[in-house]
């Protein structure tokens, strides 16, 4: 199989071969008299639905996922295909990406850059600064489970849906007078994929099931009702594949029979069938791949088999809807919503279909919930869904736009927990990135360039033209502070401050003085993926770097202030921030992309990196920096509206920040066309890249609410295409949950719930006329000031809800509330982890909380053998404040009330003398999240 890496794709595109990557054009004709099915209407139109099978087209299959496990469901009558993924099945294995030749050549590279010898500098970078290997490794498929039912001839009343309100794919049809139905969902609480097959005539379900995979695998029949697929990930870039995985599929029947032999599962004459799919992986973390993948798969399957399917479904729904139902949105409905989803996409440009924007918004939230949960890997370039060993751009993590874009809607659309895998990744990158910082720059702190993978590669990859960009880790670190602004979680900030500080320290060590401008600048770097002269992108101090570093230094200083630490360091970063080059207006009235007023080599290039200051940052604003604000508008006019899918999505956010609802909506419509959106609503770069989906969701949220300038700006970019509507549950920085209603293009009602005490500054056209403002709890009217004609400002109290409305408006929306974190009056030192007394063998266990959020937390326990090797271990403790573990990876646990016991049976097995192993877990808590006072570690 040919390997399509980011380097190969970009080189092919530069040579004019990029069109070969585009998927075949697709069309869909409107159905006369079409009406949305009852189940779609019951979901308030928040469902994708089709009246045709997916066939062999992956971009017509429908995605499900629980963060760790993903499947594409094809819904074919004759042979159902579930294409399976597990989020840690990546090519290769642990590797050290640092190039030890880098630091010795850095001075000469910098000299060439400052001497305008850019291609010569790039040549030296390619010779001495490239990572080892020079490319990173790919996210890969597990395989397929195929259920073969036989002939599909004569099937009628076919329908296939993905209900976003239940995270369930349903396929139904009538064949030979029998109505068949399949439901498929991926359960996070039970860590299995569930396939439920029913028929309205007894003993009507018969099929055979088999696994297949392009990986190196073997199939088996572990018992009379189960089949297995045991495999190992592929080798790539000279790194041997080392992730072992086991997929198991078990069938339980009502009526009829089930049998398994030779890797084939056979069901005959059943009335209903439940198929459970469990997948275990040997990936423990970016350094360790010796997990008990077989034990994990078997244990999870065994546990799920003991639960009735109705209970599996109800647990899945409770878990999923606790996240999804936080935000509701209604932008209006027309008859266009009565057509199948693919038809709606194909005819979107010529119809008025406001509900599709609401569907696209919620689809992005669905995809984030389904591909990113506490304890999983972050959503990659394809989320969690990939059918290849060599996907485009390796389906990894591209940091110079795509990974941050994936998480833009996490906080704004009330999915804070889904953000946590990114901060786990950052923690890993501080280790691999520190190695690269020292080896390639002779610097402290840590650095990551424009890509990373499951092995947390941090060096320059793909070639200097694209990869010599220093501020990947810096951008990721700014997310720490922004997340804190939404949550106010001091524990989170304290746990992640070392990463923020380390990223800033790297640049304190490596910024150099520009020889003529006297600013501190990065060198070498680039403005992502865009040459400023022929075949030359490397430069010093590009605008995006300067903007990112202003945010990084500001975040590090403010975090140290909040936490009451590092006063000297705080002064250093503030001094360095003041010496960074400012954003400049160029000769064309645009924001300059580089320190020099160069004209880009490709005017309509997909990256508009130098507008980072407009979005996601707050350095370019309408009221704070009017000249740069107008220059940002001019920049977008010069770049043009077209672009790849993710580029269009970012431009929606740009125009929303420019408070231009008409242009933002125009870009949204440009995104909804057959060359930018697949039939299953996956965004097309092309090919498929999920960041466009997440960027679109973020853009719609930005059209409705801004919070980046220290105020809540309500309906800042409302287009005329949405004259009436309502939304509830959006989140604003400062700890606000917001609901809005409007009609005739004007706000009717604003409802804000505060997480914290403070002063709320609220901007809206509502305040330019008559309005009422009240505490929704007791009806009292807060004392207000009026800094501007469209702004009110007043004191708010934690847990209180405030309602502003036009006189006579009947209250409609109510915010979907995320409970605020428990108040933390002062910042205390990082708690000392609880450590057990040594076992007779000398082994110890240490408990630590690694992250927390409202109502939940993430922790880990490390077991370390003493002077004597141990065959097995058990760690026990009692929670003091009602904590409950509801998900654990790398272990087997029981919990009775507050008492917890975890054993190594399904983890790493024996430990050599002095060796250690760690298991992690997710828990919930209704009170304080205090660590246990004692641990007990027993060994064999």
N, C-alpha and C positions, 0 to 999 in steps of 0.2 A: 504494500500500500504506500502510495506517495505521501511524503510528509509535508503538510502545509503549515509552515511556521510563520510567525509574524514577519520575520526577515524575508522569507520567500514571497509572501503576499505583497509586502510593500515594494519589493524589488520588481515583481511582476507588474504591479500597478504603475510604477514609475516608467516601465517599458511599454505601457499601453495595453497590457494584458489584463488589467483589472476587471474588465467586463466579463471575463470568463468565470468570475466568482459569483456573478449574479444568478439567482435562481430563475428557472423558466417562468415567463410571464404567466399569470393566472387570471382567470375571469370568472364571473358568476352572474347569472341572469336572474332578474327579479321574478318572483313567483306571483302569478296573478291570484288575487284573493288570499294571499298569505296572511296568517294571523299567528301571533306569538302563542306557543303552546301554554296550556294552563300552568304547568310547572314553572315556566319562565315568568309568567305573570305573578305567580305566587312568590317568586324570588324578587319581585319588584323590578323585573327586567334585568337583574344583575346575574345574567347567565349567558354563556355562549351556547348557541344551538345550531344544529345542522340537520338537513334531511337526507344527507348522503354519507356513506362511509368514508373514512380517510384513505382507504386503499393502501398504497405503498408510500404515500406522501407524508413524510415526517412532519412537515409544516401544516398538515391538517389534523394530526393527532393532538390530543388534549393533555396538558400537563397536570400532574398531581405531585405533591411532595410534603414531607414533614420536616424539612430542614436538612436531614441527613439522607433520607431515601427519596429518590425521585423516579417517576415513571411517566412515559408517554403512552397514552391509551388510544388505540386506533379505532376501536369500535366496529370492526369488520364482522359481518354475519358469519362467514364461513370459518375464518381463523382470527380470533382475537390475538393481537400482539400487544404485549406490555414491554416496552423498551426500558430497561432498568439501569439506574445509576445509584451509586453510593458516594457520598461527597469526599471521601478520602482515597478513592481509587485513582491514583495518578501514576503516570509513567515514571520509571526510574526509582530513585530512593535518595536517602540523605546524601548531601554533597556540600562541599565548601566552595562557595562561588568566588572568593577573594582572589585577586591576582596580585601576587607579592612583588611584581615588577612595577606596579603603578606608582608608588610614592617616589621612587628614584627618578621617574620621568616627568613628574608633575610640573616642576619648575620650567622645563623646556616647553611643555605643552602650553603653559600659561604665557610664556614669552611669545610663542608663535601666534597665539590668539590676539594678544595686545598689539602685535606687529601686523595684524590683518592677514596673516598667513593661515587662513582658516582650513583649507584643504590639507595643507601640510600638518596642521595640528590634528586634524581628524585621522590622518594616516598614522601618526604616532599613538593616538588613542587606540586605534584598531590594533596596533602592534603590542601595546603595553598595558592598556587599562581594561580590556575586555574581560568579562568574567570567565570562570572555568567551570563548566563549558561556556561557550559564547552564546548559547541560547538556553532558554529554560524549558521546563518539562510540562507535558500536556495532561490535562484532565481527561479521563478515559471512561468508556462504557464498561459496564459489568457484563451485560448480555441481554437476551430477550427471553421472555416466557411466552410461548405460543399455545393457545387453546384451540385445537382443531375440532370443529363441530360437524364438518361435512359440507354437503352442498348447500348453497344459499339461494338457489333458484326459487323464485316465487315469493320471496320475502316482501311484505308490504308494511305500511304504516311505520316506516323506519324513522327513528329520531335519536339524536345524540346530543347530550348537553353537558356542559360544565357549569354547575351551580356555584357561583362565587360565595353565596351565603352559607353553603354547607361544605364547600371544598370536596365535592363529589362529582365524578363523571358517571353519567347514566346512559346506557344504550338500550333501546327497546325496539322491538319489531314483532310482527306476526308472521309465523312460518307454519304452513300446513295446519292452519286454524288454531295454533297455540301462540299465545303472547309470551314472549321471552323478555326478561329484563336482567341487565347486569349493572351493578353498582361497584365503583372502585373508589377507594379513598386511602390516603396515607396517614396513619395514626401516629401522632407525636407521643401521646401518653404510652402507647403500647409498642411503638417502634416496629410496626409491621405495615405492609400494604395489604389491604383487605379487598378481595373480589367476592361479591355476593351475587350468585346466579339464582334466579327464580323463574318459574313458569306457572301459568294458570291452569295447567292440566297435569295431574300427577304422573310421575315417572317419565317425564318428557325431556330430561336433560342428559345428554351423553356427549362426551368429548374425550380427547386424549391431550395431554399436556407435556411439553418438552422444553428444555432449556437449549439455547445455542448462544455462541459468543465468538467474536473475532479474536478474543484473547486466547492465551494458552490455557485450556481448561479440560477438565474431565467431568463427565456426568455420572450420576449414581442414583440408586434407590435406597436411601438409608433405612426406610421401613416400608410397610405395606401401603402407606398413604402419603408418602413424601418422596420428592425427587430433589437432587442436589446438583449444583454447579460449582465446582471447586477450581479456582484459577489464580493467576498471578498477573500483575500489570506488566505492560510492555517496557522494553528498553528504549532509551532515546538519548540523543546527544552523548553517546558513549557511557551513559549511566544505566546499569543493569536494573531491570524491573524487579521490584522487591515487595510490592504490596500484595499480600495474599488475601483472597476473598472467598467466601462461601455464601451462595444464594440457595435458600431452601424454599420449596413450595409444597404446602400440605393441603389436602382436600378433606373436608368433612361433609358427609352427605346426609340428607333426609330422604329415605326411600332409596332404592337402587343400591349399587355397589361401587366400591372404590378399590383399586389395586395399583401397585407400583412394582415395576421390574425393569432392569436394564436402562434406567434413566427415563422411563416413560410412565406417566401417571394416567390411569384410565378410570373414567367415571361412566357408569352405564345405568340408565333408567332411573335417574334421581329426580326428586321433586324440587329440591333446593340444594345448593352447594355453597360452601364457604371455602374459598382458597385463601390461605395466609402465606405471604411472602416475607421472609426474613433474610437479611444480608448482614454478615459480619465481615469486618476488615481487620487486618493486622496492623494498620496504621495507628500508632499511639500518639505521636506528635512528629514534628519535622525532623527529629533526630532518631526516632525509635520506631521500628516496624515489626516488633516481635510480639504483638498482641495476639491473644488466643481467639483468632477470627472464627474458628469452628465453634468454640464454646459460646461466643457471643451470639452467633446465628442460632444455635440450638436453644440456648437459654431463652432468648426472646420469642422464638417460635413456641417453645413449650409453655411459656407463661401466657401467650396470647391464645393458645389452644384451650386453655382452661377457662376462658372468658366467653360468655355467650355473645353471638354476633350483635345482638341488639345493644348489649353493654359496650362492646367495642365501638359501635357507632355513636352511642350517647357520650362516651368519654372523648371520642374524637371531636364531636360537635361542641362540647363544652369547652374543650381546650382551644379549638380554632376560633369559635365565635367570641370568646373572651377578648381576642385581639381584633378580629375583623369588624365586629359590631360597634367598635368605639367611634367610627366615623360613618355618618350617613350623608348622602348627597342627592339632590334632586335638581336637575337643570331643565326640566320640562320633557315632554314626550310628544312625538308625532307618529304618524302612521308608518314612517320609515322603520321604526323599531319592531314592526310586525314581520319583517323579512329575516331570513336566516342570517347569521353573523357574517358569513363571507359575502353575501349579497350586500349587506350594509356597508362593508368596507369598499367593495367595488363601485358602488354608486354614491359614495359619501360626498364626492366633489359636486354632485349635481342635485343633492337633496338637503333638506333641513332636518337634521337628526341630532338635536342637542343631547338626547339621552345617551348617544354613543360616547360623548365626552365623559359622562358619569361612569359608563361601563369601562372605558379605558382607564380612568382614574382608579376605580376599584380593582380592575384586573392587575394593575401594578402593585397595589397593596396585597392582593392575593398571592402574587408571585414572590413578594418579599417574605411574607409569612411562610410560604411553602419552601423557600430555599435558604432561609437564614434564621436559625433559632439559637438560643443560648447553648453553648457547648458544641455547635457544629462549625464547619468551615464557613467563611463568608461566602456570599453569592459571587460566583465567578462571572466570566464574560457571557456565559450561557445560563447563569443562575445555578441550576443543578442538573440541567437536562442536556445530554449530549449522546449522540449515537455513533461516535467515531473513536478510533484510536489516535487519529491525528486531526483534530478539529481545527478550523481556521483560528489563527492567532493562539493556538494551543488551548483555547478556552480557559486561560489562566486569569491573572489579575493585572490589568493595565492601569497603572496608578496615575498617569498623566491626564486622565479624564474619567476613565470608565469605572474604576472601583469607587472613587468618591461619589460619582453620579448614581451608582446603584443605591447609595444610602441617603441621598438627598431627601427622599420622602419619609425616612424612618421616624424622625422626630416630628416633622410638621404634620404627618398624618397619623400620629398617635401609635407608633409601633416601636417604642423606645427599646424594648427587649430585643427586637430583631437586629439592633445595631451592635449588640455585644460581641458577636464573633469578630468584628473588625478590630475591636480593642484587644481581643486575645491575639489576633494576628500581629498587631503592633508590638505587643509584648514579646512575641517571638522574634520580630524583626530587630528589636533592640539588641538581641544577641548576635544574630548573623550580620546585622548592619554595623555593629561595633567592630567586628572582625574586618569588614570591608573598609571602614573608616580608618582603621590603623594601617592596614596593609597597602591601601591605595592612595591615602591622603596624609598618612602620618598624623592623624587627628584623633581626638577623643570623641565622646558621644557616639552617635550611630547615623548611618545614612542608608537610604534605599533609592534606587534609580527608577526607571519608568515601568518596570514590571516586577512581579514576584509570582511564586507558585506555592504548591503545598510544602515545598522544602525550604521556603522562605529565602530563596535566592535574592541577594541584595545588590549585586554588582551590575556593571554596564553590560547589556546584552543587545543582540540583534545588529549591532554596528553603531559607530559613533554618530552617524547622521540622525538616528532615532533615539539611541539609548543614552547618549552623554548628557543626561539631565539630572541634576543633583537633588532636586527638591521633592522627590516622591515621598520620602519619609517625613519631610516638613509638612507637606499638605495633609498627610494622614494624621499627623500630630495635632494640627489645628482642629480636627474633628473632635478631639478630646474636650477642648474648651467649649466648643459650640454645643456639644451634647450636655455638658454641665450647665450651660445657660438655660437649656430646656428643662432639665431635671432638678437642678439644685442639689444634687446628690453629692455631699461632701466626701462620703466614703469612696465613691467612684473617682472623684477628682484626686483624692489622696492616693488611691491605688495606681492611678495612671499618670500621676505627676512625674515620676522618674522617666517615663518615655518622652514626655513633653520637654523636660529639662535636657535629656540626652540629645534630642533632635536639635535643640537650640545650641547646645554646647558644640556640636559638630561645626556649625556655621560660625560660632565665635572663633573657632580654631582655624577655619579655612577661608573665610572671606578675605579678599585682598583689595588693596587700594588701586583704583583705576588710575593709570599713569597721567592722564590729562584732566579728568573730571574730579578726582579726589574723593569719589564715593567708594564705599565698601561694596564689592560686587562678587558674585559667584564667577569662577573661571576654572575650568571650562564648563559650559552648560549650553542649552539651546532653548529656543521657543518651540515647544513640542512639535516635532515632525515636519517643520516648515523651513526650508532653506531660505536664507536671506540673500544669498548670491548663488550662482550655479553650483550645485552639488556641495554646498557649504551651509550647515546649520549651526555649527559650533561657534560660540561667541562668549562674551563676558557680560554679566548683568542683564539678561533679558527681562522685559517688564514683568512677565508672570513670576519669575523668581523673586523679584523685589516685592511684589504684592504678597506672595505667599510668606516671605520672611517677615514682612511687617506684621502679618497676622500671627506667625509663630512666635516672634519675640514679644508681641503684646500679650498673647495667651500665656506664655511662660511667666512673664512678669506678674500678670494679674493673678494667675494661679498661685504663685509663690506668696503673693500678698494675702490672698484668701486663706491659705494654709499657714501663714505666719512663719515661713522658712526662707532661707537663702537670700538674705538682704543684699549681699555683695553680688551674687549672680544676677539678681533682679536689676541692680544698677547697671551691670555690664550689658545685659540684653537691651535695656532701654537706650543706653548710649549707642549701641550698634544699630538699633532701629533708626535712630535719628540720622545716621550716616548712610542709610540706603538711598539709592536714587529715587526721586519722586516719579510718579507717572506723568508723562508729558503729552502735550497736544502737538501733533505733527503738521507738516505743511499742507496736508489735505484736510485738515480739521479733524483728523482721527486721533485715537489714542495710539501713540507710538508703540510698536511691538518690541523694539530694541532701543538701546541707548542712542544709537545713530538713527536718523530719520530715513531708514531704508524702505524701499518699496518691495513688498513680498514677491517672491518668484511665482507664486500661484495665488492670484487675487481671491479666488473663491475657495481657498483651502478649507477643509473640514474643521480644523482647529481654529478657535478664536481665543487663544489662550490668554492674550493680554487683556481680555475683559473679565478675567477672574475677579478683579477688583469690583466689578458690577455684580457678579454672581459667580460663586456662592458667597463672596466676601461682601463687606459693606463699605469699601473704600471709595466707591463711586456712587453717589446718591443724588437725588433730584434737589434736595434742599441743602445738603452739606457741601457738595462740590459741583455747582451748576455747570462750570466750564467743561470739566471732565465728563459730566453727564451728557452734555450735548455731543462731545467728542465720541462717546461710546455709541450714541445713536448713529453718528456718521460712520463709525467703524463697521457697524452692522449693515448699513446701506452699501458700503463698498464691498463687503464680503458677499452680500447677496443672501437670499432666503434659502436657496437650495443647499443640499449637503447630504451626507450620509444620515441614516436614521437617528443615531445618537447625537449628531451635530444639530439636526433640526430640533431635537428635544431640548438641547442646551439653549438654543436660540429662543424657544418658548419662554424659558426662565429669564433670559436676558430681556426680552420685550416686556415680560410681566414686571420686572424690576424697573423698567423705563416707564411703567404705568400706562402702557399703550395696549389696551385690551383688544383693539381691532387687529393690530399686527400679531399679537400673541395668538389670537384665535386663528388668524390666517396661517401661521406656522403649524398650529395644531391640525388644521385641515390638510395642510401639505403632508403631514406625517401619516394621515389616514388615507393611503392610496396603495394600490397593489404592488408598487415597487418599494414600498417602505413598511408595509404591514402584511404579514403572512395571513393566510386564511384563518389560522388559529390565534391571531392577534399578536404573535411574536413580532418584535421589531426586527427589521432587516437593515443591516448596515448598508448594503447586503454583504455577506450572508447574515444569518441570525446573530444578533448581539442584544442581550437583554437590557443593557443600560438605557436604550431608547425607551423601553417601557417604563423604567423607573424614572427617567428624566421627564417623561410626559406626565406622570402622576405628580411629580414635584412641580412642574410648570403650572398645572391646573390649580394646585394648592397656592402657588405664588400669585396667581391671578385673583384669588379670593382673599388672601391674607398675607400681609408683610409683618415681620417682627424683627428685622435685621438692624433697625436704626434706633433701638431703645423705645419703641412705641409699637402699638398694634395699629396698623393701617388697614382698614376694613374695605374690601372690594376695590383695591387700588387699580385693577386692570380688568374690570368687568366688561365683557364685550356685549354689543347690542344683540348678538345672537342668543344670549341667555337673558332675556328681559325679566324673567321671574324665576325664583328658585330658592332653595335653602340648603344649608350645609350645617352639620353639627359634629363636633369632636375634633376639629383642627386644633393644633397646638402652636403656641407662640413662645418665643424666648422670654424668660422671666417667670415661667411656670404658669401659663394661662391656657385654659381650655375654652374654645370659642365656638359659638353657634351664631348663624346669621340667617336672616330671611330678607328677601327683596322682591319688589314688583315694579313694573314699568321702568326698570333700570335704576331704581332708587332704593336705598336701604330702608327697610321697615323696622327691623329689630336686630339688636346686637345683645348677645348674652355672653358674659365672661365669668368663668369660675377661676379663682386665684388659688394657687398652691401655697403661696407664701405671703406674708405681710409685705407691703411695699406701696409704691406709688405707681398707679397705672396711667399712662398717657395713651389716649385713644383718639385716633384720627378717622373721620368719616364725613361724608357729605350730609349725613343725618343731622349733624350739629350746626349746619348753616341755616336751619329752619327751626320750627318748634319741635321739642322733644321732651320726653320724660326720662328720668334716670332714678333707679331705685335699687336698694338691696332687695333681692328677690326673696330673702328669708323673712325679713320683718317689715318690708315695705318702706323703710326709712330712706331718705334722700341724702346721699353723700354730699359733703361740701366739696365744691369743684372750683378750679381755676380754668381760665380760657386763654392759654398761651397764644393760640391762633384761632381764626374764625371757625375752622373745621376741627378743632382739637379741644377735648376736655381732659382734665387731669384731676385725679382724686386718689385718696388713700384707700387701699384694699386690705382685707384681712384674710388670712389663710382659711380655706374651706368655705368662704362665702361666695355667693353668686350675685352678679350685678346685671341689671337689664336696662338697656336704653332703647327707646322706641318712639316712633311717630305717635302723636296723640290719637287714641282710638284704635290702635292696632291690637288685635287679639293675640296674646302670647302663643307662639307656635313652636320654635325649636327649643330643645333643651340639650345642653352639652352632654355628650357622653364622657363621663368623668374618669380620669385616671387618678386613683387616690394619691395624694402627695406623699412623699417620703416622710418618715417621722422627723420632727424638728431636731436639729442639731445645734444647740446654742453656742457651743464652742468646738473648735477643732482639737481633738486630742491626738496624742502621738499614735502612730500605727500600732495596733494591738500586737502584743507578742503572741505568736502562734502557740496553741496548746500542744505540748509534747508529752508523750506517754513516759511512764517510768520504764526502764529497760526490762524486756522479757528475760527469762532465764538464759535464753540464747544470746542476749545482748542486743536484740533488735529493738528499734524504737519506731514510733509513729508520730507524725506532726500534722496538725490540722490548721488550715489557714483559709480565710475568706479571700477570694481573688476578685470579686466583683459583686455589686449589689445594686438593686433598683427597687422601685416602689413595690412592696409586697413579695419580693423574691431576692435570691442571692445565688452566687456561684462559688463553690469552694473546691478545695483539693486536699487530699491526705497523701503524704509521702511516707512510705515504709522503708526503713533502712536496716539492713542486716548488720549484726555485730561482727565479732571476730569469727563467728561460726556461720557457715552456710545454712540456709533454711530451705526446707522443701515447700512449706506452705505457711500462710499467716492469716489471722483474723484480727480485725480492728473493731472495737466496740466503744460506744460512748452514749451519753444521755444529753439530749438537747435541753437547755434551761428555759427556753421561751416559746415552746410550741412549734419549733421549726419542723418541717416535713420534707424529706427528700422525695421528689417525684420523677427524677430522671438521673441515671448514673451511667457513665461510660467507663469501660475498662474495669468491671467488677461485678460481683453478685451481692445483693444486699437484701436485708429484711429490716422492717421497722415495725415496732409494736409500741404505739403511743410515742413517747419521746425517746424510746430506746432504739438504737441503730446498731446493726452488725453488718460488716462488710468483709467478705473473704476473697481470697485470690483465685478461687477455683476457675473463674472465667476470665482471668487476666493474664499475668505474665508468668505464673508458676513459680518455680524455685528462684531464690536469690543467692548469688555467690556472697562470700564474706565481704562486708563493706558495701555491697551493691544496694541500689535503691530503686523503687518504682513508685509511680504516682497514679492515683485514680481521681477523677473529677466528678462533680455532681452539681445538679441544679436543685434548689429547694425553694419552698414558699415559707413565709412567716407572717403572722398577723400582728406580732408585737416587735420587740427589739430583737435584732439579729446578733445575739451574743454567742460566742464560741462555747463549746462544752468546757467544763472545768477540768475534766479528766478524760484521758484516753486509756484504753486497755489494749495492749498488743500481745496476742498469743501466737506461738509458732510451733511448727512441727519439723 
